[in-house]
Amino acid sequence: MAVKMTQCVHRVLYLSVLVAFAACNAPPVPLDDIIIEKTFVPEQCGRAVKVGDYVRYHYNGMFPDGKKFDSSYDRGSTYNVYVGKKQLIEGMDRALVGMCVNERRLVKIPPQLAYGKQGYGDIIPPDSILHFDVLLLDVWNPEDGVQINTYYTPPICSRKVEVSDYVRYHYNGTLLDGTLFDSSHTRLRTYDTYVGIGWLIAGMDQGLLGMCVGERRIITMPPSLGYGENGDGSDIPGQASLVFDVVLLDLHNPRDSITVTNQQVPEPCTRKTVAGDFVRYHYNGSLLDGTFFDSSYSRNRTYDTYVGRGYVIAGMDEGLIGVCIGERRTITIPPHLAYGEEGTGTKIPGSAVLVFDVHIIDFHNPSDSTEITVTYKPEVCDKQTKKGDFVKYHYNASLMDGSPIDSTYNYGKTYNIVLGANQVVPGMEDGLKDMCVGERRHLVIPPHLGYGEMGVTDEVPGSAVLLFDIELMEVEEGLPEGYMFIWNEDVSPDLFTEMDVDQNKQVEPSEFTDYIMRQVTEGKGRLAPGFDPYRIIDNMFSNQDRNGDGKITEAEFKLKADEDQRKIWELNV
């Protein structure tokens, strides 16, 4: 049994060897058709080759033994040809159909579908099987137009690109196989151009139409709409399809004027800006794609300027006319009304549309006076304030945007001044005139009658309009203009003698002071209210002491007495 088994095994082994020997020495099996081996297939295939398409591909041509007979790589140029138009050997015409860009195929072509029994000169012998290692780089069709794939659309699109618009955009430019040939990003500068008037290749002219600012799209174009048969002579080969990955950053038309949107107008609005007004406003400045470039808020200070007088860019000059205090608005300014083709250098690029979100804090005109509104007036008003009166009043002070400045109520006491003595800003002087005790007023004081261009450090901004709500609490009647002391009764004819207590024929400062204070105490005379009485008396003494020796002689006194008696005490204040 074991012997039979061994013989059987030997017979099987012998037959296997014979079969293997026959296979190794048999002539090659002829090919009836092409054989295609896909050695690499890209994950995405947006388009497959069809009959009539034009292709660009690289190849290595070899015989079955691996010997190379031709290569496009060696020539440094792709092979460019129409498929299915009998411009290729039949086997290659058939092998290219269905290929995707960046797909790689090993194609085996029998002689009857290649160069047949004639071969090709000294390069390809008759009846040769040919192997081609093919890499497809490009495919297009003469019927192709621009293909657009929008992969991001902003939520708000108020305007789209039209013919003759000027645009700023970034792009990456590649061939269809992904080879990068140019990028605005690497230059850190947008590409800026008019659209639809021939400044661009035709495909880009078409591909940019209808875009929104912020939109991103892939624009694919055949060479007939790109750089044609010759390419650009550098990075773009002839007959190449082009792919541009574009993001639109800016858009305007030379005919554009400013646009005003997002208006928030406070109620009521009693006054609007006109040319020549001085405006204080806050703003955030950005480019049309949202890129921030400046803000007054970051400096914690308003931007202050005249409007309609060329102190700011033309678009802002226009956009600030007709605004109310407290109004908010968005002003979009085309570059020809902003910083033009040059921009500002680092922050604002050339030909950039600017967007300003503006908040009007206050405005005034250099011709403005103090605006006085009586909010309450008592029924009985026997006396009204006048220059020289000593007045006591309460106030609440704020800016036009409502920001508080100060209030006497916080201190629990009135603010006391002499009207006309330059103890408050001119606008307050105006506002306190001709008031009754108990009267209330609302004052709007322009900066030239307030704290001017400099303001008050940490309290009142420069060039700020001030609001005061005032209430007059008390008035002490002042003296006639130019007087610091008056008699309430006839002047004593022995005035000098009454002053000269020690009878030494001269009045000392102490004697003079004691005498005047006694007259005030006894009600015979009155000092100007609101001033330091001793300082007034010192001034009165100096006015009598003609030679400045620190004492008043009878001669000096008589010299003065020869004048109008009531003007003895006249002082310049």
NUZA-871788 format. One record per residue (C-alpha): residue number from 1; chain; x negated, y, z negated. Coordinates in nm, 3 decimals. Example, Ala and Ser with C-alpha at 12.3 -4.5 7.8 and 13.67 -1.06 7.14 Angstrom:
residues 2
VOGU   k c      px      py      pz
VOGU   1 A  -1.230  -0.450  -0.780
VOGU   2 A  -1.367  -0.106  -0.714
//
This chain:
residues 573
VOGU   k c      px      py      pz
VOGU   1 A   0.000   0.000   0.000
VOGU   2 A  -0.281   0.237  -0.090
VOGU   3 A  -0.465   0.155   0.234
VOGU   4 A  -0.162   0.236   0.449
VOGU   5 A  -0.124   0.563   0.267
VOGU   6 A  -0.486   0.659   0.335
VOGU   7 A  -0.460   0.580   0.702
VOGU   8 A  -0.149   0.795   0.727
VOGU   9 A  -0.325   1.091   0.572
VOGU  10 A  -0.621   1.062   0.805
VOGU  11 A  -0.389   1.057   1.106
VOGU  12 A  -0.212   1.375   0.994
VOGU  13 A  -0.541   1.556   0.941
VOGU  14 A  -0.666   1.452   1.282
VOGU  15 A  -0.357   1.582   1.456
VOGU  16 A  -0.383   1.916   1.272
VOGU  17 A  -0.737   1.967   1.388
VOGU  18 A  -0.639   1.897   1.747
VOGU  19 A  -0.357   2.151   1.733
VOGU  20 A  -0.582   2.418   1.584
VOGU  21 A  -0.851   2.352   1.844
VOGU  22 A  -0.603   2.387   2.125
VOGU  23 A  -0.467   2.715   1.985
VOGU  24 A  -0.813   2.871   1.956
VOGU  25 A  -0.912   2.787   2.308
VOGU  26 A  -0.583   2.866   2.481
VOGU  27 A  -0.570   3.171   2.713
VOGU  28 A  -0.394   3.489   2.575
VOGU  29 A  -0.017   3.471   2.579
VOGU  30 A   0.108   3.727   2.832
VOGU  31 A   0.334   4.013   2.701
VOGU  32 A   0.676   4.042   2.853
VOGU  33 A   0.749   4.380   2.690
VOGU  34 A   0.587   4.643   2.470
VOGU  35 A   0.527   4.560   2.107
VOGU  36 A   0.565   4.842   1.856
VOGU  37 A   0.422   4.828   1.506
VOGU  38 A   0.520   5.122   1.287
VOGU  39 A   0.213   5.183   1.073
VOGU  40 A   0.350   5.497   0.904
VOGU  41 A   0.703   5.635   0.888
VOGU  42 A   0.764   5.970   0.713
VOGU  43 A   1.028   5.981   0.440
VOGU  44 A   1.231   6.236   0.630
VOGU  45 A   1.293   6.233   0.999
VOGU  46 A   1.482   6.542   1.108
VOGU  47 A   1.464   6.449   1.473
VOGU  48 A   1.369   6.146   1.685
VOGU  49 A   1.228   6.160   2.039
VOGU  50 A   1.480   6.120   2.318
VOGU  51 A   1.441   6.092   2.693
VOGU  52 A   1.382   6.439   2.834
VOGU  53 A   1.207   6.569   2.524
VOGU  54 A   0.866   6.728   2.537
VOGU  55 A   0.613   6.583   2.293
VOGU  56 A   0.267   6.657   2.162
VOGU  57 A   0.077   6.361   2.022
VOGU  58 A  -0.267   6.227   1.946
VOGU  59 A  -0.376   5.879   2.039
VOGU  60 A  -0.661   5.631   2.054
VOGU  61 A  -0.645   5.395   2.352
VOGU  62 A  -0.807   5.050   2.307
VOGU  63 A  -0.824   4.709   2.462
VOGU  64 A  -0.709   4.409   2.254
VOGU  65 A  -1.071   4.344   2.151
VOGU  66 A  -1.085   4.690   1.991
VOGU  67 A  -1.296   4.857   2.256
VOGU  68 A  -1.186   5.219   2.299
VOGU  69 A  -1.126   5.346   2.650
VOGU  70 A  -0.974   5.688   2.576
VOGU  71 A  -0.889   5.926   2.291
VOGU  72 A  -0.718   6.264   2.265
VOGU  73 A  -0.910   6.321   1.941
VOGU  74 A  -1.237   6.310   2.136
VOGU  75 A  -1.108   6.585   2.364
VOGU  76 A  -0.994   6.794   2.069
VOGU  77 A  -0.649   6.844   2.221
VOGU  78 A  -0.315   6.672   2.192
VOGU  79 A  -0.156   6.501   2.486
VOGU  80 A   0.148   6.704   2.590
VOGU  81 A   0.413   6.561   2.817
VOGU  82 A   0.782   6.510   2.888
VOGU  83 A   0.918   6.170   2.785
VOGU  84 A   1.114   5.957   3.032
VOGU  85 A   1.020   6.172   3.330
VOGU  86 A   0.767   5.921   3.475
VOGU  87 A   0.478   6.143   3.370
VOGU  88 A   0.343   5.852   3.162
VOGU  89 A   0.290   5.484   3.214
VOGU  90 A   0.623   5.311   3.165
VOGU  91 A   0.523   5.138   2.844
VOGU  92 A   0.425   5.465   2.677
VOGU  93 A   0.740   5.636   2.806
VOGU  94 A   0.941   5.366   2.629
VOGU  95 A   0.722   5.351   2.317
VOGU  96 A   0.758   5.719   2.233
VOGU  97 A   1.138   5.714   2.229
VOGU  98 A   1.274   5.716   1.873
VOGU  99 A   0.953   5.842   1.712
VOGU 100 A   0.963   6.105   1.439
VOGU 101 A   0.711   6.382   1.383
VOGU 102 A   0.420   6.250   1.175
VOGU 103 A   0.521   5.891   1.250
VOGU 104 A   0.237   5.662   1.349
VOGU 105 A   0.277   5.361   1.580
VOGU 106 A   0.048   5.090   1.717
VOGU 107 A   0.184   5.022   2.065
VOGU 108 A   0.084   4.715   2.270
VOGU 109 A   0.167   4.752   2.638
VOGU 110 A   0.152   4.467   2.895
VOGU 111 A  -0.019   4.539   3.228
VOGU 112 A   0.307   4.541   3.426
VOGU 113 A   0.416   4.839   3.207
VOGU 114 A   0.071   5.000   3.219
VOGU 115 A  -0.176   5.007   3.512
VOGU 116 A  -0.087   4.663   3.653
VOGU 117 A  -0.304   4.468   3.891
VOGU 118 A  -0.477   4.780   4.019
VOGU 119 A  -0.609   4.899   3.685
VOGU 120 A  -0.744   5.252   3.663
VOGU 121 A  -1.078   5.303   3.829
VOGU 122 A  -1.375   5.197   3.624
VOGU 123 A  -1.196   5.264   3.297
VOGU 124 A  -0.913   5.008   3.286
VOGU 125 A  -0.959   4.670   3.459
VOGU 126 A  -0.670   4.505   3.646
VOGU 127 A  -0.407   4.321   3.439
VOGU 128 A  -0.522   4.483   3.116
VOGU 129 A  -0.315   4.482   2.800
VOGU 130 A  -0.347   4.823   2.637
VOGU 131 A  -0.322   4.918   2.272
VOGU 132 A  -0.239   5.276   2.170
VOGU 133 A  -0.261   5.412   1.815
VOGU 134 A  -0.016   5.706   1.844
VOGU 135 A   0.052   5.995   1.600
VOGU 136 A   0.345   6.220   1.698
VOGU 137 A   0.289   6.588   1.610
VOGU 138 A   0.566   6.776   1.788
VOGU 139 A   0.890   6.727   1.977
VOGU 140 A   1.124   6.971   2.143
VOGU 141 A   1.362   6.996   2.432
VOGU 142 A   1.395   7.265   2.699
VOGU 143 A   1.756   7.307   2.585
VOGU 144 A   1.650   7.384   2.226
VOGU 145 A   1.721   7.719   2.067
VOGU 146 A   1.633   7.853   1.725
VOGU 147 A   1.730   7.619   1.443
VOGU 148 A   1.810   7.777   1.105
VOGU 149 A   1.830   7.596   0.776
VOGU 150 A   1.928   7.827   0.490
VOGU 151 A   1.833   7.662   0.162
VOGU 152 A   1.904   7.952  -0.072
VOGU 153 A   2.170   8.221  -0.048
VOGU 154 A   2.190   8.489  -0.320
VOGU 155 A   2.525   8.511  -0.501
VOGU 156 A   2.576   8.869  -0.385
VOGU 157 A   2.507   8.968  -0.026
VOGU 158 A   2.624   9.321   0.045
VOGU 159 A   2.444   9.351   0.376
VOGU 160 A   2.294   9.129   0.647
VOGU 161 A   2.017   9.191   0.898
VOGU 162 A   2.131   9.339   1.227
VOGU 163 A   1.954   9.440   1.547
VOGU 164 A   1.728   9.747   1.495
VOGU 165 A   1.708   9.696   1.118
VOGU 166 A   1.368   9.720   0.954
VOGU 167 A   1.280   9.426   0.729
VOGU 168 A   1.011   9.323   0.485
VOGU 169 A   0.966   8.951   0.434
VOGU 170 A   0.723   8.684   0.322
VOGU 171 A   0.665   8.368   0.523
VOGU 172 A   0.465   8.049   0.555
VOGU 173 A   0.411   7.953   0.919
VOGU 174 A   0.344   7.587   1.006
VOGU 175 A   0.344   7.361   1.307
VOGU 176 A   0.611   7.093   1.320
VOGU 177 A   0.376   6.841   1.157
VOGU 178 A   0.327   7.074   0.858
VOGU 179 A  -0.010   7.221   0.955
VOGU 180 A  -0.029   7.572   0.809
VOGU 181 A  -0.140   7.834   1.058
VOGU 182 A  -0.050   8.158   0.875
VOGU 183 A   0.100   8.296   0.556
VOGU 184 A   0.184   8.645   0.435
VOGU 185 A   0.158   8.515   0.079
VOGU 186 A  -0.216   8.456   0.116
VOGU 187 A  -0.257   8.818   0.226
VOGU 188 A  -0.047   8.936  -0.071
VOGU 189 A   0.146   9.160   0.164
VOGU 190 A   0.483   9.133   0.330
VOGU 191 A   0.531   9.133   0.702
VOGU 192 A   0.716   9.453   0.791
VOGU 193 A   0.887   9.502   1.125
VOGU 194 A   1.194   9.600   1.321
VOGU 195 A   1.425   9.315   1.423
VOGU 196 A   1.577   9.251   1.761
VOGU 197 A   1.384   9.510   1.962
VOGU 198 A   1.095   9.290   2.079
VOGU 199 A   0.839   9.355   1.807
VOGU 200 A   0.846   8.986   1.715
VOGU 201 A   0.838   8.658   1.902
VOGU 202 A   1.186   8.588   2.033
VOGU 203 A   1.255   8.302   1.793
VOGU 204 A   1.178   8.512   1.486
VOGU 205 A   1.381   8.801   1.625
VOGU 206 A   1.678   8.565   1.642
VOGU 207 A   1.605   8.376   1.321
VOGU 208 A   1.605   8.684   1.097
VOGU 209 A   1.945   8.807   1.210
VOGU 210 A   2.218   8.762   0.951
VOGU 211 A   1.983   8.721   0.656
VOGU 212 A   2.058   8.870   0.313
VOGU 213 A   1.797   9.016   0.082
VOGU 214 A   1.678   8.730  -0.139
VOGU 215 A   1.787   8.466   0.111
VOGU 216 A   1.548   8.182   0.199
VOGU 217 A   1.564   7.993   0.524
VOGU 218 A   1.363   7.764   0.748
VOGU 219 A   1.344   7.894   1.104
VOGU 220 A   1.233   7.639   1.365
VOGU 221 A   1.174   7.744   1.722
VOGU 222 A   1.055   7.579   2.044
VOGU 223 A   0.743   7.718   2.216
VOGU 224 A   0.958   7.898   2.473
VOGU 225 A   1.071   8.123   2.185
VOGU 226 A   0.730   8.117   2.016
VOGU 227 A   0.389   8.145   2.178
VOGU 228 A   0.464   7.940   2.490
VOGU 229 A   0.226   7.732   2.699
VOGU 230 A  -0.092   7.906   2.588
VOGU 231 A  -0.036   7.938   2.214
VOGU 232 A  -0.199   8.230   2.035
VOGU 233 A  -0.552   8.137   2.138
VOGU 234 A  -0.650   8.057   1.783
VOGU 235 A  -0.444   7.864   1.530
VOGU 236 A  -0.132   7.790   1.735
VOGU 237 A  -0.183   7.545   2.023
VOGU 238 A   0.003   7.572   2.349
VOGU 239 A   0.353   7.423   2.371
VOGU 240 A   0.383   7.410   1.991
VOGU 241 A   0.706   7.424   1.798
VOGU 242 A   0.683   7.668   1.507
VOGU 243 A   0.836   7.648   1.161
VOGU 244 A   0.867   7.957   0.939
VOGU 245 A   0.970   7.936   0.576
VOGU 246 A   1.101   8.290   0.518
VOGU 247 A   1.222   8.488   0.217
VOGU 248 A   1.373   8.830   0.293
VOGU 249 A   1.268   9.098   0.045
VOGU 250 A   1.392   9.422   0.194
VOGU 251 A   1.623   9.558   0.459
VOGU 252 A   1.715   9.901   0.588
VOGU 253 A   1.792  10.092   0.902
VOGU 254 A   1.634  10.424   1.005
VOGU 255 A   1.984  10.569   1.020
VOGU 256 A   2.055  10.479   0.657
VOGU 257 A   2.129  10.739   0.395
VOGU 258 A   2.140  10.674   0.024
VOGU 259 A   2.415  10.457  -0.121
VOGU 260 A   2.570  10.507  -0.461
VOGU 261 A   2.730  10.207  -0.632
VOGU 262 A   2.826  10.079  -0.978
VOGU 263 A   2.948  10.419  -1.088
VOGU 264 A   3.062  10.448  -1.447
VOGU 265 A   3.206  10.797  -1.489
VOGU 266 A   3.296  10.908  -1.841
VOGU 267 A   3.628  11.073  -1.914
VOGU 268 A   3.659  11.363  -1.924
VOGU 269 A   3.401  11.498  -1.682
VOGU 270 A   3.425  11.875  -1.707
VOGU 271 A   3.117  11.955  -1.504
VOGU 272 A   2.909  11.795  -1.230
VOGU 273 A   2.554  11.869  -1.124
VOGU 274 A   2.483  12.108  -0.839
VOGU 275 A   2.160  12.204  -0.666
VOGU 276 A   1.943  12.406  -0.902
VOGU 277 A   2.055  12.227  -1.218
VOGU 278 A   1.797  12.080  -1.453
VOGU 279 A   1.870  11.715  -1.534
VOGU 280 A   1.746  11.477  -1.801
VOGU 281 A   1.806  11.112  -1.715
VOGU 282 A   1.689  10.761  -1.784
VOGU 283 A   1.626  10.509  -1.507
VOGU 284 A   1.507  10.162  -1.419
VOGU 285 A   1.340  10.144  -1.078
VOGU 286 A   1.316   9.824  -0.875
VOGU 287 A   1.267   9.707  -0.520
VOGU 288 A   1.557   9.563  -0.325
VOGU 289 A   1.461   9.206  -0.420
VOGU 290 A   1.475   9.298  -0.789
VOGU 291 A   1.102   9.347  -0.843
VOGU 292 A   1.062   9.602  -1.123
VOGU 293 A   0.823   9.893  -1.069
VOGU 294 A   0.901  10.163  -1.327
VOGU 295 A   1.127  10.266  -1.615
VOGU 296 A   1.171  10.578  -1.823
VOGU 297 A   1.297  10.356  -2.105
VOGU 298 A   0.955  10.191  -2.134
VOGU 299 A   0.804  10.535  -2.197
VOGU 300 A   1.084  10.618  -2.443
VOGU 301 A   1.132  10.949  -2.267
VOGU 302 A   1.378  11.081  -2.012
VOGU 303 A   1.272  11.198  -1.671
VOGU 304 A   1.338  11.573  -1.657
VOGU 305 A   1.362  11.766  -1.333
VOGU 306 A   1.545  12.019  -1.121
VOGU 307 A   1.769  11.864  -0.858
VOGU 308 A   1.821  11.980  -0.503
VOGU 309 A   1.492  12.170  -0.507
VOGU 310 A   1.246  11.909  -0.378
VOGU 311 A   1.091  11.822  -0.713
VOGU 312 A   1.177  11.452  -0.666
VOGU 313 A   1.196  11.223  -0.361
VOGU 314 A   1.468  11.329  -0.119
VOGU 315 A   1.693  11.033  -0.191
VOGU 316 A   1.689  11.097  -0.565
VOGU 317 A   1.745  11.468  -0.505
VOGU 318 A   2.061  11.375  -0.318
VOGU 319 A   2.169  11.097  -0.552
VOGU 320 A   2.164  11.318  -0.860
VOGU 321 A   2.404  11.576  -0.713
VOGU 322 A   2.763  11.550  -0.834
VOGU 323 A   2.697  11.346  -1.148
VOGU 324 A   2.855  11.392  -1.490
VOGU 325 A   2.685  11.384  -1.828
VOGU 326 A   2.693  11.023  -1.948
VOGU 327 A   2.751  10.886  -1.599
VOGU 328 A   2.575  10.571  -1.486
VOGU 329 A   2.516  10.490  -1.121
VOGU 330 A   2.296  10.281  -0.894
VOGU 331 A   2.121  10.480  -0.622
VOGU 332 A   1.974  10.282  -0.331
VOGU 333 A   1.725  10.484  -0.130
VOGU 334 A   1.580  10.388   0.212
VOGU 335 A   1.205  10.441   0.252
VOGU 336 A   1.235  10.745   0.480
VOGU 337 A   1.404  10.920   0.186
VOGU 338 A   1.160  10.776  -0.067
VOGU 339 A   0.788  10.700  -0.031
VOGU 340 A   0.786  10.619   0.342
VOGU 341 A   0.552  10.387   0.527
VOGU 342 A   0.265  10.433   0.283
VOGU 343 A   0.441  10.363  -0.045
VOGU 344 A   0.257  10.460  -0.362
VOGU 345 A  -0.023  10.208  -0.347
VOGU 346 A   0.001   9.954  -0.624
VOGU 347 A   0.362   9.958  -0.741
VOGU 348 A   0.571  10.055  -0.440
VOGU 349 A   0.477   9.897  -0.107
VOGU 350 A   0.510  10.080   0.219
VOGU 351 A   0.853  10.094   0.385
VOGU 352 A   1.022   9.976   0.066
VOGU 353 A   1.386  10.039  -0.021
VOGU 354 A   1.416  10.159  -0.381
VOGU 355 A   1.695  10.091  -0.628
VOGU 356 A   1.741  10.318  -0.930
VOGU 357 A   1.983  10.243  -1.212
VOGU 358 A   2.037  10.588  -1.356
VOGU 359 A   2.194  10.715  -1.679
VOGU 360 A   2.252  11.092  -1.698
VOGU 361 A   2.168  11.218  -2.047
VOGU 362 A   2.228  11.590  -1.996
VOGU 363 A   2.194  11.877  -1.755
VOGU 364 A   2.208  12.252  -1.752
VOGU 365 A   2.139  12.548  -1.530
VOGU 366 A   1.886  12.822  -1.607
VOGU 367 A   2.169  13.073  -1.572
VOGU 368 A   2.380  12.901  -1.842
VOGU 369 A   2.476  13.088  -2.156
VOGU 370 A   2.593  12.939  -2.483
VOGU 371 A   2.929  12.773  -2.437
VOGU 372 A   3.158  12.850  -2.732
VOGU 373 A   3.481  12.665  -2.803
VOGU 374 A   3.688  12.766  -3.106
VOGU 375 A   3.830  12.447  -3.256
VOGU 376 A   3.996  12.613  -3.558
VOGU 377 A   4.065  12.973  -3.656
VOGU 378 A   4.235  13.079  -3.980
VOGU 379 A   4.551  13.283  -3.952
VOGU 380 A   4.403  13.567  -4.157
VOGU 381 A   4.077  13.700  -4.016
VOGU 382 A   4.006  14.045  -4.160
VOGU 383 A   3.633  14.053  -4.103
VOGU 384 A   3.414  13.905  -3.832
VOGU 385 A   3.045  13.842  -3.845
VOGU 386 A   2.805  14.092  -3.693
VOGU 387 A   2.434  14.149  -3.664
VOGU 388 A   2.269  14.190  -4.005
VOGU 389 A   2.531  13.986  -4.196
VOGU 390 A   2.411  13.712  -4.423
VOGU 391 A   2.606  13.401  -4.324
VOGU 392 A   2.636  13.057  -4.477
VOGU 393 A   2.760  12.774  -4.258
VOGU 394 A   2.773  12.398  -4.216
VOGU 395 A   2.682  12.219  -3.896
VOGU 396 A   2.654  11.881  -3.727
VOGU 397 A   2.395  11.879  -3.448
VOGU 398 A   2.359  11.622  -3.170
VOGU 399 A   2.234  11.576  -2.816
VOGU 400 A   2.466  11.556  -2.518
VOGU 401 A   2.457  11.174  -2.522
VOGU 402 A   2.581  11.176  -2.881
VOGU 403 A   2.245  11.110  -3.045
VOGU 404 A   2.255  11.280  -3.388
VOGU 405 A   1.990  11.540  -3.471
VOGU 406 A   2.077  11.684  -3.810
VOGU 407 A   2.363  11.778  -4.041
VOGU 408 A   2.388  12.012  -4.338
VOGU 409 A   2.648  11.781  -4.487
VOGU 410 A   2.369  11.529  -4.544
VOGU 411 A   2.201  11.775  -4.781
VOGU 412 A   2.516  11.896  -4.956
VOGU 413 A   2.441  12.262  -4.894
VOGU 414 A   2.498  12.526  -4.629
VOGU 415 A   2.245  12.669  -4.389
VOGU 416 A   2.194  13.039  -4.462
VOGU 417 A   2.061  13.304  -4.223
VOGU 418 A   2.072  13.672  -4.142
VOGU 419 A   2.232  13.726  -3.804
VOGU 420 A   2.002  13.900  -3.560
VOGU 421 A   1.686  13.831  -3.763
VOGU 422 A   1.558  13.556  -3.529
VOGU 423 A   1.594  13.295  -3.799
VOGU 424 A   1.770  13.047  -3.566
VOGU 425 A   1.760  12.971  -3.193
VOGU 426 A   1.924  13.236  -2.972
VOGU 427 A   2.212  13.009  -2.881
VOGU 428 A   2.309  12.972  -3.246
VOGU 429 A   2.287  13.349  -3.289
VOGU 430 A   2.539  13.381  -3.007
VOGU 431 A   2.762  13.113  -3.152
VOGU 432 A   2.783  13.271  -3.498
VOGU 433 A   2.883  13.618  -3.382
VOGU 434 A   3.237  13.748  -3.438
VOGU 435 A   3.335  13.452  -3.659
VOGU 436 A   3.577  13.450  -3.950
VOGU 437 A   3.518  13.266  -4.274
VOGU 438 A   3.676  12.922  -4.234
VOGU 439 A   3.652  12.928  -3.855
VOGU 440 A   3.514  12.623  -3.673
VOGU 441 A   3.341  12.622  -3.337
VOGU 442 A   3.186  12.378  -3.093
VOGU 443 A   2.868  12.513  -2.931
VOGU 444 A   2.686  12.389  -2.622
VOGU 445 A   2.342  12.547  -2.618
VOGU 446 A   2.118  12.517  -2.309
VOGU 447 A   1.750  12.453  -2.382
VOGU 448 A   1.635  12.803  -2.283
VOGU 449 A   1.855  12.926  -2.570
VOGU 450 A   1.759  12.631  -2.788
VOGU 451 A   1.422  12.463  -2.835
VOGU 452 A   1.299  12.504  -2.479
VOGU 453 A   1.074  12.274  -2.282
VOGU 454 A   0.877  12.163  -2.587
VOGU 455 A   1.167  12.064  -2.811
VOGU 456 A   1.095  11.968  -3.171
VOGU 457 A   0.855  11.678  -3.227
VOGU 458 A   1.037  11.356  -3.318
VOGU 459 A   1.370  11.541  -3.344
VOGU 460 A   1.471  11.728  -3.028
VOGU 461 A   1.343  11.623  -2.684
VOGU 462 A   1.204  11.889  -2.454
VOGU 463 A   1.459  12.065  -2.230
VOGU 464 A   1.750  11.914  -2.423
VOGU 465 A   2.097  12.064  -2.432
VOGU 466 A   2.220  12.088  -2.792
VOGU 467 A   2.566  12.039  -2.937
VOGU 468 A   2.664  12.204  -3.266
VOGU 469 A   2.990  12.176  -3.453
VOGU 470 A   2.979  12.466  -3.702
VOGU 471 A   3.203  12.592  -3.983
VOGU 472 A   3.151  12.937  -4.136
VOGU 473 A   3.172  12.911  -4.516
VOGU 474 A   3.071  13.255  -4.647
VOGU 475 A   2.963  13.599  -4.525
VOGU 476 A   2.782  13.878  -4.707
VOGU 477 A   2.807  14.200  -4.512
VOGU 478 A   2.475  14.328  -4.386
VOGU 479 A   2.341  14.681  -4.374
VOGU 480 A   2.355  14.909  -4.073
VOGU 481 A   2.103  14.814  -3.809
VOGU 482 A   1.752  14.929  -3.902
VOGU 483 A   1.819  14.966  -4.277
VOGU 484 A   1.687  14.745  -4.552
VOGU 485 A   1.837  14.953  -4.838
VOGU 486 A   2.128  15.191  -4.858
VOGU 487 A   2.282  15.405  -5.130
VOGU 488 A   2.635  15.335  -5.235
VOGU 489 A   2.671  15.693  -5.365
VOGU 490 A   2.506  16.030  -5.322
VOGU 491 A   2.130  16.036  -5.357
VOGU 492 A   1.996  16.199  -5.677
VOGU 493 A   1.821  16.534  -5.606
VOGU 494 A   1.557  16.441  -5.869
VOGU 495 A   1.468  16.109  -5.711
VOGU 496 A   1.090  16.147  -5.739
VOGU 497 A   1.110  16.258  -6.104
VOGU 498 A   1.338  15.964  -6.192
VOGU 499 A   1.088  15.723  -6.035
VOGU 500 A   0.781  15.882  -6.196
VOGU 501 A   0.842  15.734  -6.538
VOGU 502 A   0.497  15.821  -6.682
VOGU 503 A   0.520  16.174  -6.539
VOGU 504 A   0.172  16.158  -6.380
VOGU 505 A   0.294  16.315  -6.055
VOGU 506 A   0.265  15.990  -5.861
VOGU 507 A   0.481  15.682  -5.828
VOGU 508 A   0.311  15.348  -5.877
VOGU 509 A   0.438  15.033  -5.699
VOGU 510 A   0.575  14.894  -6.027
VOGU 511 A   0.767  15.214  -6.095
VOGU 512 A   0.908  15.211  -5.745
VOGU 513 A   1.013  14.846  -5.770
VOGU 514 A   1.173  14.885  -6.113
VOGU 515 A   1.370  15.187  -5.997
VOGU 516 A   1.510  15.026  -5.681
VOGU 517 A   1.602  14.703  -5.860
VOGU 518 A   1.781  14.908  -6.128
VOGU 519 A   1.985  15.089  -5.861
VOGU 520 A   2.085  14.755  -5.710
VOGU 521 A   2.176  14.611  -6.050
VOGU 522 A   2.387  14.915  -6.138
VOGU 523 A   2.561  14.906  -5.799
VOGU 524 A   2.426  15.241  -5.688
VOGU 525 A   2.233  15.091  -5.398
VOGU 526 A   2.219  14.770  -5.191
VOGU 527 A   1.935  14.575  -5.036
VOGU 528 A   1.974  14.393  -4.704
VOGU 529 A   2.109  14.046  -4.790
VOGU 530 A   1.929  13.726  -4.699
VOGU 531 A   1.575  13.858  -4.747
VOGU 532 A   1.327  13.847  -5.036
VOGU 533 A   1.417  14.170  -5.231
VOGU 534 A   1.061  14.223  -5.353
VOGU 535 A   0.923  14.194  -5.005
VOGU 536 A   1.177  14.452  -4.886
VOGU 537 A   1.079  14.687  -5.170
VOGU 538 A   0.709  14.643  -5.091
VOGU 539 A   0.783  14.741  -4.731
VOGU 540 A   0.985  15.039  -4.849
VOGU 541 A   0.694  15.150  -5.070
VOGU 542 A   0.447  15.117  -4.786
VOGU 543 A   0.675  15.323  -4.565
VOGU 544 A   0.664  15.610  -4.823
VOGU 545 A   0.291  15.578  -4.895
VOGU 546 A   0.182  15.780  -4.594
VOGU 547 A  -0.194  15.770  -4.662
VOGU 548 A  -0.192  15.410  -4.780
VOGU 549 A  -0.371  15.478  -5.110
VOGU 550 A  -0.130  15.261  -5.312
VOGU 551 A   0.073  15.539  -5.468
VOGU 552 A   0.332  15.791  -5.357
VOGU 553 A   0.269  16.157  -5.429
VOGU 554 A   0.537  16.420  -5.449
VOGU 555 A   0.407  16.571  -5.124
VOGU 556 A   0.445  16.239  -4.944
VOGU 557 A   0.788  16.197  -5.094
VOGU 558 A   0.896  16.550  -4.991
VOGU 559 A   0.765  16.494  -4.641
VOGU 560 A   0.998  16.201  -4.612
VOGU 561 A   1.275  16.377  -4.792
VOGU 562 A   1.274  16.651  -4.529
VOGU 563 A   1.408  16.389  -4.290
VOGU 564 A   1.761  16.255  -4.298
VOGU 565 A   1.809  16.147  -4.659
VOGU 566 A   1.972  15.823  -4.564
VOGU 567 A   1.679  15.731  -4.342
VOGU 568 A   1.430  15.753  -4.627
VOGU 569 A   1.452  15.376  -4.655
VOGU 570 A   1.456  15.295  -4.288
VOGU 571 A   1.230  15.007  -4.190
VOGU 572 A   1.157  14.825  -3.872
VOGU 573 A   1.274  14.467  -3.918
//
